[in-house]
């Protein structure tokens, strides 16, 4: 432990990891909330029903809060490329610098410009014009996510160039952008944003329904969370399957570590999947495990006898940390399964006629399930990201550039000080977000009345 605290590379990795985990909360919420707001506003424009206007207007305030938090937390995240990882910036800046600039000048700029019009234009713009501004905000948030995933996916599966004198030389930008990992990781991450937000909304709605507060308003949110959450969680499982096959093909060390799989299976023998295990990295075995035959081969290759590379066939210095990503993956899978279960239970209650304003509050077990599941939906995003990033180690640019070779030469004291300052700032910002959110929830949606000059808002 003492040696770890004096290792500036380890401290820089911890700082970047914590900064990323704090920052990722807000893009997840802004993407998910922007889609929900867009759908609610579209329903208002098409039906003229005022309660859809209330939904769009009310949740747009939380979107503004999350957007502000995302901007604030993203600044120290990007600064670390220069302060803590200058070697990485020098080696990859020819490509990543351009990608991050494109993200800022397309997605972020589009989102920022139209966000002002969306926030200030509720009573100044026509309903259809305001709907257009909301659509542009949604498009901007998704574009930002796309370009960020381009950068990260390229780090997972670098293509379109080669290393020359310690610098990655780009020869084909299109191939670098459309790298193999992007084709599965971007849909998977986008669905994670939508699914996580759906269940957070469902948890907030369930909390209010349990207390009979604004029942009609939150019941609509809850029904949306049930229907959308179930569909999105199932789609997420499908893209997760594609991701697993991609990892098996492109990053076999990550798959082997994720499954604590040590010995490559022989031809004609399927690889077993460990539901539970305690990896013993020193002795290259699992001290304790419970396995199901053939399942890992099926998951990785869709063939019960498919070949899966074991950790023993990978040099020790090229293996990622095993225990952390082994359990991160299982937490993610368990949480995703609980989401599907919650959606099915909610759908069953809906079909039985129990999700009505008169009966919804009595579904206490179902509502409590959704309340508890809300924070775990974000935990699933965190654990998925841990598996993705830690599983790439020891490479920062997979197979080409090691993480340890790109860290800035800082003193442990300097990194520890900046890490401590970040933690204090993160706690303060989280407290402010929760305080403002509590105030908005306490005020409720009652003051959100469609503008008088819009006839569309007066329809029954």
NORWO-V288087 format. One record per residue. N is the residue number from 0. PSI is psi in whole degrees, 0 to 359 (* if undefined). Layout:
# NORWO-V288087
n = (N & N)
psi = (PSI & PSI)
This chain:
# NORWO-V288087
n = (0 & 1 & 2 & 3 & 4 & 5 & 6 & 7 & 8 & 9 & 10 & 11 & 12 & 13 & 14 & 15 & 16 & 17 & 18 & 19 & 20 & 21 & 22 & 23 & 24 & 25 & 26 & 27 & 28 & 29 & 30 & 31 & 32 & 33 & 34 & 35 & 36 & 37 & 38 & 39 & 40 & 41 & 42 & 43 & 44 & 45 & 46 & 47 & 48 & 49 & 50 & 51 & 52 & 53 & 54 & 55 & 56 & 57 & 58 & 59 & 60 & 61 & 62 & 63 & 64 & 65 & 66 & 67 & 68 & 69 & 70 & 71 & 72 & 73 & 74 & 75 & 76 & 77 & 78 & 79 & 80 & 81 & 82 & 83 & 84 & 85 & 86 & 87 & 88 & 89 & 90 & 91 & 92 & 93 & 94 & 95 & 96 & 97 & 98 & 99 & 100 & 101 & 102 & 103 & 104 & 105 & 106 & 107 & 108 & 109 & 110 & 111 & 112 & 113 & 114 & 115 & 116 & 117 & 118 & 119 & 120 & 121 & 122 & 123 & 124 & 125 & 126 & 127 & 128 & 129 & 130 & 131 & 132 & 133 & 134 & 135 & 136 & 137 & 138 & 139 & 140 & 141 & 142 & 143 & 144 & 145 & 146 & 147 & 148 & 149 & 150 & 151 & 152 & 153 & 154 & 155 & 156 & 157 & 158 & 159 & 160 & 161 & 162 & 163 & 164 & 165 & 166 & 167 & 168 & 169 & 170 & 171 & 172 & 173 & 174 & 175 & 176 & 177 & 178 & 179 & 180 & 181 & 182 & 183 & 184 & 185 & 186 & 187 & 188 & 189 & 190 & 191 & 192 & 193 & 194 & 195 & 196 & 197 & 198 & 199 & 200 & 201 & 202 & 203 & 204 & 205 & 206 & 207 & 208 & 209 & 210 & 211 & 212 & 213 & 214 & 215 & 216 & 217 & 218 & 219 & 220 & 221 & 222 & 223 & 224 & 225 & 226 & 227 & 228 & 229 & 230 & 231 & 232 & 233 & 234 & 235 & 236 & 237 & 238 & 239 & 240 & 241 & 242 & 243 & 244 & 245 & 246 & 247 & 248 & 249 & 250 & 251 & 252 & 253 & 254 & 255 & 256 & 257 & 258 & 259 & 260 & 261 & 262 & 263 & 264 & 265 & 266 & 267 & 268 & 269 & 270 & 271 & 272 & 273 & 274 & 275 & 276 & 277 & 278 & 279 & 280 & 281 & 282 & 283 & 284 & 285 & 286 & 287 & 288 & 289 & 290 & 291 & 292 & 293 & 294 & 295 & 296 & 297 & 298 & 299 & 300 & 301 & 302 & 303 & 304 & 305 & 306 & 307 & 308 & 309 & 310 & 311 & 312 & 313 & 314 & 315 & 316 & 317 & 318 & 319 & 320 & 321 & 322 & 323 & 324 & 325 & 326 & 327 & 328 & 329 & 330 & 331 & 332 & 333 & 334 & 335 & 336 & 337 & 338 & 339 & 340 & 341 & 342 & 343 & 344 & 345 & 346 & 347 & 348 & 349 & 350 & 351 & 352 & 353 & 354 & 355 & 356 & 357 & 358 & 359 & 360 & 361 & 362 & 363 & 364 & 365 & 366 & 367 & 368 & 369 & 370 & 371 & 372 & 373 & 374 & 375 & 376 & 377 & 378 & 379 & 380 & 381 & 382 & 383 & 384 & 385 & 386 & 387 & 388 & 389 & 390 & 391 & 392 & 393 & 394 & 395 & 396 & 397 & 398 & 399 & 400 & 401 & 402 & 403 & 404 & 405 & 406 & 407 & 408 & 409 & 410 & 411 & 412 & 413 & 414 & 415 & 416 & 417 & 418 & 419 & 420 & 421 & 422 & 423 & 424 & 425 & 426 & 427 & 428 & 429 & 430 & 431 & 432 & 433 & 434 & 435 & 436 & 437 & 438 & 439 & 440 & 441 & 442 & 443 & 444 & 445 & 446 & 447 & 448 & 449 & 450 & 451 & 452 & 453 & 454 & 455 & 456 & 457 & 458 & 459)
psi = (317 & 318 & 323 & 319 & 345 & 7 & 106 & 331 & 316 & 315 & 322 & 323 & 318 & 317 & 315 & 322 & 313 & 322 & 318 & 316 & 326 & 318 & 322 & 338 & 317 & 318 & 324 & 313 & 319 & 320 & 310 & 315 & 322 & 322 & 317 & 316 & 318 & 315 & 319 & 318 & 322 & 319 & 323 & 314 & 323 & 325 & 336 & 8 & 127 & 333 & 335 & 326 & 317 & 317 & 310 & 315 & 317 & 312 & 343 & 334 & 321 & 327 & 317 & 319 & 313 & 322 & 315 & 318 & 322 & 319 & 313 & 315 & 339 & 336 & 307 & 334 & 311 & 327 & 330 & 338 & 327 & 324 & 316 & 339 & 52 & 326 & 322 & 319 & 319 & 318 & 327 & 1 & 334 & 328 & 307 & 325 & 319 & 318 & 316 & 328 & 319 & 319 & 317 & 323 & 353 & 284 & 306 & 318 & 316 & 315 & 318 & 315 & 311 & 341 & 319 & 315 & 324 & 315 & 317 & 350 & 10 & 321 & 7 & 333 & 154 & 156 & 317 & 322 & 321 & 323 & 322 & 318 & 321 & 319 & 323 & 325 & 316 & 315 & 318 & 319 & 322 & 322 & 318 & 315 & 321 & 311 & 326 & 320 & 330 & 312 & 312 & 321 & 324 & 325 & 329 & 316 & 77 & 129 & 170 & 22 & 194 & 162 & 133 & 116 & 40 & 7 & 134 & 120 & 119 & 130 & 340 & 96 & 324 & 316 & 325 & 318 & 310 & 52 & 161 & 323 & 327 & 323 & 336 & 330 & 323 & 311 & 321 & 317 & 321 & 317 & 326 & 319 & 313 & 317 & 313 & 316 & 321 & 317 & 334 & 316 & 319 & 321 & 318 & 315 & 317 & 321 & 318 & 324 & 325 & 334 & 8 & 43 & 123 & 53 & 311 & 319 & 308 & 338 & 324 & 319 & 317 & 317 & 321 & 316 & 322 & 308 & 307 & 320 & 317 & 311 & 314 & 322 & 322 & 317 & 323 & 320 & 322 & 315 & 332 & 323 & 317 & 321 & 321 & 318 & 322 & 317 & 319 & 325 & 318 & 333 & 68 & 330 & 321 & 315 & 315 & 320 & 320 & 327 & 3 & 49 & 118 & 318 & 123 & 131 & 142 & 157 & 134 & 359 & 125 & 151 & 131 & 149 & 129 & 112 & 316 & 143 & 159 & 100 & 137 & 91 & 327 & 316 & 7 & 56 & 174 & 121 & 331 & 136 & 155 & 114 & 153 & 120 & 146 & 344 & 320 & 320 & 319 & 315 & 319 & 327 & 354 & 25 & 124 & 344 & 15 & 146 & 131 & 124 & 131 & 163 & 332 & 340 & 5 & 129 & 143 & 322 & 3 & 12 & 137 & 166 & 131 & 308 & 317 & 311 & 336 & 312 & 331 & 316 & 319 & 326 & 318 & 315 & 317 & 316 & 317 & 321 & 321 & 325 & 315 & 317 & 316 & 318 & 318 & 317 & 320 & 318 & 321 & 314 & 322 & 312 & 332 & 2 & 23 & 351 & 65 & 160 & 331 & 329 & 346 & 319 & 339 & 348 & 63 & 321 & 316 & 314 & 319 & 323 & 314 & 324 & 313 & 331 & 337 & 306 & 331 & 338 & 325 & 327 & 324 & 325 & 315 & 311 & 325 & 320 & 323 & 314 & 319 & 314 & 313 & 327 & 342 & 341 & 152 & 16 & 136 & 329 & 106 & 122 & 358 & 323 & 124 & 146 & 318 & 340 & 358 & 358 & 143 & 145 & 85 & 161 & 148 & 326 & 320 & 316 & 319 & 322 & 313 & 325 & 317 & 318 & 321 & 318 & 319 & 315 & 320 & 318 & 317 & 316 & 321 & 318 & 317 & 318 & 314 & 324 & 314 & 322 & 318 & 320 & 318 & 318 & 324 & 322 & 323 & 180 & 5 & 330 & 0 & 91 & 135 & 146 & 146 & 329 & 356 & 106 & 331 & 329 & 355 & 358 & 152 & *)
